[in-house]
């Protein structure tokens, strides 16, 4: 299911990011889509508290506040949610009507598309909260109601480029998928970023800003690549 609509976009940042980091992707998406774009107001200090359920709740409440604001501006509209890195996993949890720390978010009422950029959906050595999401909402859990689109990059392919420069990537890949010689965005291997039963898009050469900020998913050229692929799916009757 790929919905075709001119609906507002909300961006959830990644771990230790701030809203300024997403100014370029906001501008480019506005230009090429014509859709209104908003950034969830999450700070670095919010992310520093995200190692517990209460820390995730704090971020989820900020996401709720952002979406409530967007819905005031765009009543009766559905929302496209874009989550970068850990923000994509939080987006999966936000969709759920199940209680979380005493709150029910039920983002399914408002969101019909979730796009994740280099999100660590699967990990051998994962945080308790990411494990919690995969346990209660495995893979593209609400696939009948939400378009899940997971995007991965191939900035560091350690199958063909095992240089000493990529030592950190090798360690990250090994921790996440058990294989230090695989392909990924420098931090998250392709196999960990592509959510099962979602639509998969791979952007050649795109990296995670943890190591490759100059050519990450939000670089204008890369945004145009993955957004155009999404548009092509919208126009393909196979997915409608």
Residue pairs with C-beta under 8 A, 6 or more apart in sequence:
1 143
1 144
1 147
1 239
1 240
2 147
2 199
2 230
2 233
2 234
2 236
2 239
2 240
3 78
3 112
3 113
3 147
3 234
4 234
4 235
4 240
5 78
6 33
6 34
6 35
7 35
7 74
7 77
7 78
7 79
7 80
7 112
7 113
8 35
8 36
8 37
8 38
8 70
8 73
8 74
8 77
8 79
8 80
9 29
9 33
9 35
9 36
9 37
9 38
9 79
9 80
9 81
9 82
10 37
10 38
10 39
10 40
10 63
10 66
10 67
10 70
10 79
10 80
10 81
10 82
11 22
11 25
11 26
11 37
11 38
11 39
11 40
11 82
11 83
11 84
11 87
12 40
12 42
12 63
12 81
12 82
12 83
12 84
12 87
12 88
12 90
12 91
13 19
13 21
13 22
13 39
13 40
13 42
13 84
13 85
13 87
14 83
14 84
14 85
14 86
14 87
14 117
14 118
14 209
15 47
15 50
15 85
15 86
16 44
16 47
16 48
17 42
17 44
17 47
17 84
17 85
17 209
18 42
18 43
18 44
19 39
19 40
19 41
19 42
19 43
21 209
21 218
22 39
22 84
22 218
24 218
24 219
24 220
25 217
25 218
25 223
26 37
26 39
28 218
28 220
28 223
28 224
29 35
29 37
29 223
29 227
30 36
30 37
32 223
32 224
32 227
33 227
35 80
36 70
36 73
36 74
38 66
38 69
38 70
39 66
40 62
40 63
40 66
40 87
41 62
41 65
41 66
42 59
42 62
42 63
42 87
46 55
46 58
46 59
46 62
47 59
47 86
49 55
49 58
50 56
50 58
50 59
50 86
50 129
51 127
51 129
52 129
53 100
53 101
53 128
53 129
53 132
54 101
56 90
56 93
56 100
56 101
56 129
57 100
57 101
57 103
59 90
60 90
60 93
60 94
60 100
60 103
60 105
61 103
63 90
63 91
63 94
63 105
64 94
64 105
67 79
67 107
67 110
67 111
70 79
71 77
71 79
71 110
78 110
78 111
78 112
78 113
79 110
79 111
79 112
79 113
80 111
80 112
80 113
80 115
81 91
81 94
81 107
81 111
81 113
81 114
81 115
82 114
82 115
82 116
82 117
83 89
83 90
83 91
83 92
83 114
83 115
83 116
83 117
83 119
84 116
84 117
84 118
84 119
84 217
84 218
85 117
85 118
85 119
85 120
85 187
85 188
85 208
86 119
86 120
86 130
87 116
87 119
88 114
88 115
88 116
88 117
88 118
88 119
88 121
88 150
89 116
89 119
89 120
89 121
89 129
89 130
89 133
91 107
91 111
91 114
91 116
92 114
92 121
92 133
92 137
92 141
93 100
93 105
93 132
93 133
93 137
94 105
94 107
94 111
95 105
95 106
95 107
95 108
95 111
95 114
95 137
95 141
95 142
95 146
96 105
96 106
96 107
96 108
96 136
96 137
97 104
97 105
97 106
97 108
98 104
98 136
108 142
108 145
108 146
111 146
112 145
112 146
112 147
113 146
113 147
113 149
114 146
114 147
114 148
114 149
115 149
115 150
115 151
115 226
115 230
116 148
116 149
116 150
116 151
116 193
116 195
116 198
117 151
117 217
117 218
117 226
118 151
118 152
118 153
118 185
118 187
118 188
118 193
118 206
118 208
118 217
119 150
119 188
119 193
119 195
120 126
120 130
120 176
120 188
120 192
120 193
121 130
121 134
121 150
121 192
121 193
121 194
121 195
122 134
122 176
122 177
122 191
122 192
123 130
123 175
123 176
123 177
123 192
124 175
124 176
124 177
124 178
125 175
125 176
126 134
138 196
139 195
139 196
139 197
139 198
140 146
140 148
140 195
140 196
140 197
140 198
142 148
143 197
143 198
147 199
148 195
148 197
148 198
148 199
149 198
149 199
149 201
149 230
150 193
150 194
150 195
150 198
150 199
150 200
150 201
151 193
151 201
151 202
151 203
151 206
151 217
151 226
152 184
152 185
152 188
152 190
152 193
152 194
152 200
152 201
152 202
152 203
152 206
153 184
153 185
153 186
153 202
153 203
153 204
153 205
153 206
153 207
153 208
153 216
153 217
153 222
154 183
154 184
154 185
154 190
154 202
154 203
154 204
154 205
154 206
155 184
155 185
155 186
155 205
155 206
155 207
155 208
155 211
155 212
155 215
156 166
156 169
156 183
156 184
156 185
156 186
156 207
156 211
156 212
157 182
157 183
157 184
158 166
158 169
158 170
158 173
158 180
158 181
158 182
158 183
159 181
159 182
159 183
162 170
162 181
166 186
168 186
168 211
169 184
169 186
169 187
169 211
170 180
170 181
171 180
172 184
172 186
172 187
172 188
173 179
173 180
173 181
173 182
173 184
173 189
174 180
176 188
176 189
176 192
177 189
177 191
177 192
179 189
182 189
182 190
182 191
183 189
183 190
184 190
184 192
184 193
184 208
185 193
185 206
185 207
185 208
185 212
185 216
185 217
186 207
186 208
186 210
186 211
186 212
187 208
187 210
187 211
188 208
190 202
194 200
194 202
199 233
199 239
201 226
201 229
201 230
203 217
203 222
203 225
203 226
205 215
206 215
206 216
206 217
206 219
206 222
206 225
207 213
207 215
207 216
208 216
208 217
209 216
209 218
215 222
216 222
217 223
217 226
233 239
234 240
